[in-house]
Amino acid sequence: MLNLGFLPHDKPKGPPRYNLLAVPVAEQETFISKSLQKTLKGNVNKSLAVLKEEQKAIDQAIKQLIEADTRLKELFDLIVSVPGIGPVIATELLITTNEMQTINDPKKLACHAGVAPFEYCSGSSIRGKTKVSHQARKRLKSLLHMGTMSAIQMKGDLQDYYQRKISEGKHTMLVLNAVRNKLIHRVCAVVRRVEKYDKNYAPVLA
């Protein structure tokens, strides 16, 4: 899966494709000669430079593709309006859900992303803590986790919610998973309403 490139709020510590080249060279530093280390680093840096240029070109092509399609552009702008959701997550969501057509229900999307908790049970008895499904789209789950980490660092209701639950003694990963679910619900809500995210939005009661 190709992406639009990383914005600050959804950027991982290091893209895996780059780490696969850079990390082994760094690990060898203690047991190979300095001259060989220098040669290896030079070769790796050249490869990384080529990869980065290729990614820039691909990112630009995807951006142009979205900009050129009215429906895609509308959906993309709606999704990235949700705090914590950047272009990488938005692109993955559009692909995963077939432009929010195949999956547009937040509960189903949460299950697909592997962030909906399931009770671990046998027969009629429930054993242990709730767990998330292993049959999930792991890349989407990983990206949503990064979006969640960004969201709880921003001032707002998600940060307040996270801090309140942690202060109550809730397990960190359970709270983070709850925030991931909230992000999914917000994405589905803005698409359903065809309105960008508004923190003050209140549904009209019949």
C-alpha positions as CSV (number, residue, x, y, z in Angstrom):
1,M,0.0,0.0,0.0
2,L,1.4,3.4,-1.0
3,N,0.7,6.5,0.9
4,L,0.5,10.3,0.6
5,G,3.5,10.9,2.8
6,F,3.6,11.5,6.6
7,L,2.4,14.7,8.3
8,P,3.8,15.5,11.8
9,H,0.7,14.1,13.5
10,D,0.8,10.7,11.9
11,K,4.5,10.1,11.2
12,P,6.1,7.0,12.7
13,K,9.5,7.1,14.2
14,G,11.0,5.6,11.0
15,P,9.4,4.2,7.9
16,P,10.0,0.4,7.9
17,R,11.5,0.4,4.4
18,Y,14.2,2.8,5.5
19,N,14.9,1.1,8.8
20,L,15.5,-2.2,6.9
21,L,18.5,-0.6,5.3
22,A,19.8,1.7,8.0
23,V,19.4,-0.4,11.2
24,P,21.5,-3.4,10.2
25,V,24.4,-1.1,9.2
26,A,24.2,0.7,12.6
27,E,24.2,-2.6,14.4
28,Q,27.4,-3.7,12.6
29,E,29.3,-0.7,13.7
30,T,30.9,-2.4,16.7
31,F,32.4,-5.4,14.9
32,I,33.4,-4.3,11.4
33,S,36.2,-2.0,10.3
34,K,35.7,1.8,10.1
35,S,36.5,1.8,6.4
36,L,33.9,-0.9,5.6
37,Q,31.4,0.8,7.9
38,K,31.9,4.1,6.0
39,T,31.5,2.3,2.6
40,L,28.3,0.6,3.8
41,K,26.8,3.8,5.1
42,G,27.6,5.6,1.9
43,N,25.8,2.9,-0.1
44,V,22.8,2.9,2.2
45,N,22.5,6.6,2.1
46,K,22.5,6.5,-1.7
47,S,19.7,3.9,-1.6
48,L,17.7,5.9,0.9
49,A,18.0,9.0,-1.2
50,V,16.6,7.1,-4.2
51,L,13.8,5.6,-2.2
52,K,12.8,9.0,-0.7
53,E,12.7,10.6,-4.2
54,E,10.6,7.7,-5.5
55,Q,8.2,8.1,-2.5
56,K,7.9,11.9,-3.2
57,A,6.9,11.2,-6.8
58,I,4.4,8.5,-5.7
59,D,3.0,10.8,-3.0
60,Q,2.5,13.6,-5.5
61,A,0.9,11.2,-8.0
62,I,-1.6,10.0,-5.4
63,K,-2.3,13.6,-4.3
64,Q,-3.0,14.5,-7.9
65,L,-5.3,11.5,-8.3
66,I,-7.3,12.5,-5.3
67,E,-7.5,16.1,-6.3
68,A,-8.7,15.2,-9.8
69,D,-11.6,13.1,-8.5
70,T,-14.5,15.1,-7.0
71,R,-15.8,12.3,-4.9
72,L,-12.4,11.3,-3.6
73,K,-11.4,14.9,-2.8
74,E,-14.7,15.4,-0.9
75,L,-14.2,12.2,1.2
76,F,-10.5,12.9,1.8
77,D,-11.2,16.5,3.0
78,L,-14.0,15.2,5.3
79,I,-11.9,12.5,6.8
80,V,-8.7,14.6,7.5
81,S,-10.9,17.2,9.2
82,V,-11.1,14.8,12.2
83,P,-8.3,15.7,14.7
84,G,-5.7,13.0,14.7
85,I,-6.5,11.8,11.2
86,G,-3.8,12.7,8.7
87,P,-3.5,12.0,4.9
88,V,-1.9,8.6,5.4
89,I,-4.7,7.3,7.6
90,A,-7.3,9.0,5.3
91,T,-5.9,7.3,2.2
92,E,-5.8,3.9,3.9
93,L,-9.4,4.3,5.0
94,L,-10.5,5.2,1.5
95,I,-8.8,2.1,0.1
96,T,-9.9,-0.2,3.0
97,T,-13.6,0.8,2.7
98,N,-13.7,1.2,-1.1
99,E,-14.3,5.0,-0.7
100,M,-16.5,4.4,2.4
101,Q,-19.0,2.3,0.3
102,T,-18.2,-1.3,1.3
103,I,-17.8,-0.4,5.0
104,N,-19.4,2.8,6.4
105,D,-20.7,1.5,9.7
106,P,-18.3,2.5,12.6
107,K,-18.8,-0.8,14.4
108,K,-18.0,-2.8,11.3
109,L,-15.0,-0.6,10.5
110,A,-13.7,-1.0,14.1
111,C,-13.9,-4.8,13.7
112,H,-12.2,-4.7,10.4
113,A,-9.4,-2.5,11.8
114,G,-9.0,-4.8,14.9
115,V,-9.9,-2.2,17.5
116,A,-13.3,-3.5,18.5
117,P,-12.9,-5.5,21.8
118,F,-14.4,-8.9,22.0
119,E,-15.0,-10.9,25.1
120,Y,-12.9,-14.0,25.4
121,C,-15.4,-16.7,26.2
122,S,-16.0,-20.4,26.1
123,G,-19.6,-21.6,25.9
124,S,-21.7,-19.4,28.3
125,S,-18.7,-18.4,30.5
126,I,-16.5,-15.4,30.0
127,R,-12.8,-15.8,30.8
128,G,-10.3,-13.1,31.1
129,K,-10.2,-9.6,29.7
130,T,-11.8,-8.4,26.4
131,K,-9.5,-8.7,23.4
132,V,-9.5,-7.4,19.9
133,S,-9.9,-9.6,16.9
134,H,-6.7,-11.1,15.3
135,Q,-8.5,-11.2,11.9
136,A,-7.9,-7.5,11.3
137,R,-6.2,-5.2,8.8
138,K,-3.0,-4.7,10.8
139,R,-1.7,-1.7,8.7
140,L,-4.9,0.2,9.4
141,K,-4.8,-0.6,13.1
142,S,-1.2,0.6,13.3
143,L,-2.0,3.8,11.5
144,L,-5.0,4.4,13.7
145,H,-2.8,3.9,16.7
146,M,-0.5,6.6,15.5
147,G,-3.5,8.9,14.9
148,T,-4.6,8.1,18.5
149,M,-1.2,9.0,19.9
150,S,-1.4,12.3,18.1
151,A,-5.0,13.0,19.2
152,I,-4.3,12.6,22.9
153,Q,-1.4,15.0,22.6
154,M,-3.8,17.8,21.3
155,K,-5.8,19.9,23.7
156,G,-9.4,18.8,23.5
157,D,-12.0,16.2,24.6
158,L,-9.9,13.2,23.5
159,Q,-7.0,14.3,25.6
160,D,-9.3,15.0,28.5
161,Y,-10.9,11.6,28.1
162,Y,-7.6,9.8,28.0
163,Q,-6.2,11.6,31.1
164,R,-9.4,11.1,33.0
165,K,-9.6,7.3,32.3
166,I,-5.9,6.9,33.1
167,S,-6.4,8.7,36.4
168,E,-9.2,6.3,37.2
169,G,-6.8,3.5,37.0
170,K,-7.9,2.1,33.6
171,H,-5.3,0.1,31.6
172,T,-3.4,2.3,29.1
173,M,-4.0,0.1,26.1
174,L,-7.8,-0.2,26.9
175,V,-8.1,3.5,27.0
176,L,-6.1,4.0,23.7
177,N,-8.3,1.4,22.1
178,A,-11.3,3.4,23.2
179,V,-9.9,6.5,21.6
180,R,-9.2,4.6,18.4
181,N,-12.9,3.7,18.4
182,K,-13.9,7.3,18.9
183,L,-11.8,8.3,15.9
184,I,-13.5,5.7,13.7
185,H,-16.9,6.9,14.9
186,R,-16.0,10.5,14.1
187,V,-14.7,9.6,10.6
188,C,-17.9,7.7,9.8
189,A,-20.0,10.6,11.2
190,V,-18.4,13.3,9.1
191,V,-18.8,11.1,6.0
192,R,-22.5,10.3,6.8
193,R,-23.3,14.0,7.5
194,V,-21.1,15.2,4.6
195,E,-19.8,17.9,7.0
196,K,-16.3,18.5,8.2
197,Y,-15.6,17.7,11.9
198,D,-17.1,20.2,14.4
199,K,-16.2,19.6,18.0
200,N,-19.4,21.5,19.0
201,Y,-21.7,19.4,16.8
202,A,-24.8,18.2,18.6
203,P,-27.2,15.8,16.8
204,V,-30.7,17.1,16.3
205,L,-33.2,15.0,18.2
206,A,-36.5,14.1,16.6
